[in-house]
Amino acid sequence: MPTSAQLILCNCPSRECAEIIATTLLEKRLAACITISTPVTSFYMWQGALQKEDEVVLMIKSTQHAYSALETCLKSAHPYELPEIIAVSVEDGLPAYLNWLTECTKKS
């Protein structure tokens, strides 16, 4: 059963950057929970050249209702010229968790 929940993925250049962004999104009630990964290595093409960077991944749990404001806030807080912001719709999940997620982001 489709829900309004979303998982938004965003890579950051450092744990410090990720923690600042996570705190901002949570304080603004644009997300209910944010998980920060251990460092990962990203390979990608940028301006015609192969890049390799150590990054950390933000796994942001939010809702479709909060997404537009979340994206705006994330873009303004992020140091990258073109940050990776990918939203994946959540098809199903533990109902109590999804209700909690919705309640946490209601005032956004």
C-alpha positions as CSV (number, residue, x, y, z in Angstrom):
1,M,0.0,0.0,0.0
2,P,1.6,3.3,-1.1
3,T,2.4,5.8,1.7
4,S,3.5,9.5,1.8
5,A,6.8,8.5,3.3
6,Q,10.0,9.1,1.4
7,L,13.7,8.1,1.8
8,I,15.9,10.9,0.5
9,L,19.5,10.1,-0.2
10,C,22.2,12.7,-0.3
11,N,26.0,12.4,-0.2
12,C,28.1,14.9,1.8
13,P,31.9,15.5,1.7
14,S,32.4,14.9,5.5
15,R,30.7,13.7,8.6
16,E,30.8,17.3,10.0
17,C,28.9,18.6,7.0
18,A,26.4,15.7,7.2
19,E,25.8,16.4,10.9
20,I,25.2,20.1,10.3
21,I,22.7,19.4,7.5
22,A,21.0,16.6,9.5
23,T,20.6,18.9,12.5
24,T,19.2,21.7,10.4
25,L,16.6,19.4,8.7
26,L,15.5,17.9,12.0
27,E,15.2,21.3,13.8
28,K,13.0,22.6,10.9
29,R,10.9,19.4,11.2
30,L,11.6,18.6,7.5
31,A,12.6,15.1,8.5
32,A,11.8,12.6,11.2
33,C,15.1,10.7,11.3
34,I,18.4,10.9,9.5
35,T,21.0,8.2,9.4
36,I,24.6,9.1,8.5
37,S,26.7,6.3,7.0
38,T,30.3,5.4,7.6
39,P,32.5,6.8,4.8
40,V,31.9,5.4,1.4
41,T,33.9,6.0,-1.8
42,S,32.0,7.6,-4.7
43,F,33.1,7.4,-8.3
44,Y,31.4,9.7,-10.8
45,M,31.8,11.8,-13.8
46,W,32.0,15.6,-13.2
47,Q,32.7,18.2,-15.9
48,G,34.1,15.5,-18.2
49,A,36.5,14.0,-15.7
50,L,36.3,10.9,-13.6
51,Q,36.2,11.8,-9.9
52,K,36.8,9.7,-6.8
53,E,35.8,11.1,-3.4
54,D,35.3,9.8,0.1
55,E,31.8,10.8,1.2
56,V,29.2,10.0,3.8
57,V,25.6,9.3,2.9
58,L,22.6,10.9,4.5
59,M,19.5,8.6,4.6
60,I,16.7,11.1,5.3
61,K,13.3,9.8,6.3
62,S,10.6,12.3,5.5
63,T,7.3,12.7,3.7
64,Q,6.1,13.9,0.3
65,H,4.5,16.9,2.0
66,A,7.8,18.1,3.4
67,Y,9.9,17.3,0.3
68,S,9.8,20.7,-1.4
69,A,10.9,22.6,1.6
70,L,13.4,19.9,2.5
71,E,15.0,20.0,-1.0
72,T,15.3,23.8,-0.8
73,C,16.9,23.7,2.7
74,L,19.2,20.9,1.6
75,K,20.4,22.7,-1.5
76,S,21.1,25.9,0.4
77,A,23.0,24.1,3.2
78,H,25.0,21.8,1.0
79,P,28.5,22.8,-0.2
80,Y,28.4,21.0,-3.5
81,E,27.5,22.9,-6.7
82,L,25.2,20.1,-7.6
83,P,24.3,17.9,-4.6
84,E,22.9,14.4,-5.0
85,I,19.3,14.6,-3.8
86,I,17.3,11.5,-4.7
87,A,13.8,10.8,-3.2
88,V,12.5,7.3,-3.2
89,S,8.8,6.7,-2.4
90,V,8.2,4.2,0.4
91,E,5.6,1.6,-0.7
92,D,5.1,0.0,2.7
93,G,6.5,-0.1,6.2
94,L,5.7,-0.6,9.8
95,P,2.5,1.4,10.3
96,A,3.4,2.8,13.7
97,Y,6.8,4.0,12.3
98,L,5.1,5.6,9.3
99,N,2.6,7.4,11.5
100,W,5.5,8.6,13.7
101,L,7.3,9.9,10.6
102,T,4.2,11.8,9.5
103,E,3.7,13.3,12.9
104,C,7.3,14.5,13.1
105,T,7.0,16.4,9.8
106,K,3.5,17.8,10.1
107,K,4.6,21.4,11.0
108,S,6.9,21.6,8.0
